[in-house]
Amino acid sequence: MKSNNRSNRPEQKPLSPKTKRLAISLVINSLLLLFIYYGAMGLNIPIVSFIVTFGYMLIFGGFLIAYIAYNRAFSRKGMTPDMLPDSWSNEKKQEYIEDGVRRQEKSKWMLSVIIPFLITLMADALYLFVWDGFLKNMLYGIILTVTFTVIGA
């Protein structure tokens, strides 16, 4: 007799409206960026490709640096009061830790810009190295082999 795995799983909390908005924003931004990037690259106009690629690098780099700098390189993540200097008061220690948490919450929206750029970069790399570099050539090889086999038979 099989046991029901669902009964062994812990209850999942429903997503908060803020998390839902962030996820929807992430999907919309990813699709929009992919559309703009591949649309501009599909024009096959060198100056447009250069401008799009350069703009992509500037925007992505700027947001990434701003996110890391605003969160102070995540140096406060996982910090406990006993890790801080003993000369600080408990209030100052607590304020320091809460500031790190506040900064991470306030900067979450930047991830809805950074992650779509990473998705576009990954999609472009897959296209260039997997599709263009391997699968397309393999597919052409199969088509040529089948064609010559049929014609030669």
N, C-alpha and C positions, 0 to 999 in steps of 0.2 A: 504494500500500500504506500502510495506516494504522499509525502506531507506537503501541505500548502506553504510555499515559500513566502507568500504575502503576509501570513500571520507572524512570521519571524522578523519581518522588517519593521524598523522604527517608523512611527508616524512622521510624514513629511509635512512641514508647515507650508501653507500656501504662500506664493510669492507676494511680496508687498507691492503696492502700486508704484512705488519709486523704482523697484527692481524691474517691474514690467515695462515701465517707461524707458528705462536704461536699455533693456534688451531690444525693445522695438526700435529705439534710436540707433542701436548698434546694427541691426539688420538693415534699416533704411539707409544709414550712412554707408554701409558696406556695398549695397547694391548701387547706390548713387555714384560712389567713387569708382567702382568697377565699370559702370556704364560710361562715365566721363573718361576714364583712363583708356579703356579699350576702344571707345569711340574716337578719341583723338589719335590713338596709335593706328587705327584702321584707316585714317585719312592718307597715310603714307606721304605726308608732307614733312620733310626733315625739320624745318623750323618749328612746326607745331609739336612734333615729337620731342624736340629739345626743350621747348618751353614747358610742356606738360611734365616731362621727367624732372627738370630743374625745380619747377614749382612743387612737385610731389616731394622731392628731397627737402626743400626748404620748410614746407608746412609740417611734414612728418618730423623732421629734426627739431624744429621749433617747439612743437607740442611735446615731444619726448623730453627735451631738455627742461622745458617749463614744468612738466609733471614731476620729474625727478628733483628739480631744484625746489619747487613748492613743498614737496614732501620731505625736504632736507635729506635726500638720498636714503630715505626710509631708516634713518639712524634711530628713530624713536619707536620703531615697530617692535613689539614684544618686550618693551622696557618695563621693569618693575621698580617700585620705590627703593628697594635695597640695592639696586644697581647704580643709583645716583649718588652723588657726593653726600657724605654724612653732614657736611656743613650746611646743607640746604634744609629748610624747614619742611615739615610734612605737606603743608599747603603748597609750597613752591614745587615740590616733587610731583604732587597730584596735578597741579596746573600744567607742568611740563609734559606729563604723560597724556593728559586730556587734549593738549594742543596737538600732539601727534595724531591722535584719533580724529580730531576735528579736521585737521588738514587732509587726511585720507578721505574722509567723507565728502568734504567740499570739492576735492579734485577728481572724484569718480567720473564726472561728466567728461573729463578730458580723455578717458579711456574709450568713450564712444567715438572719438576722432582718431585716436592712436591705433586701436585694434583694426578698424577698416583699412588703414594704410598697410598694416601687417598682412591682412587677408589679401589685399591687392598684390603686395609683394610676393606672397606665397603662390597666388594664382599665376602670376607672371613667370615665376621661377619654374613652376610645374609645366606651364605651357612651353617655355623655352627649352628646358632640359629633359622633360619626360615626353611631351607630345612631339615637339619639333625634333628633338635630338634622338629619340628612340622609337616611340610608338608609330609615328608617321612613316619613318623609314622601314620599320618592320611591316607595317600595313602595305606599303608600296611593294615591298619584296614579296609578300604573299600574293598580292594581286598580279604582279608580273609572273611569278612562278605558276599560278593557276592559269593565267592567260597563255603563256607559252606551252604549258602542258596540254591545254585544250586545243590550241592551234596545231601543235606538233602531233597530236594523236590522230 
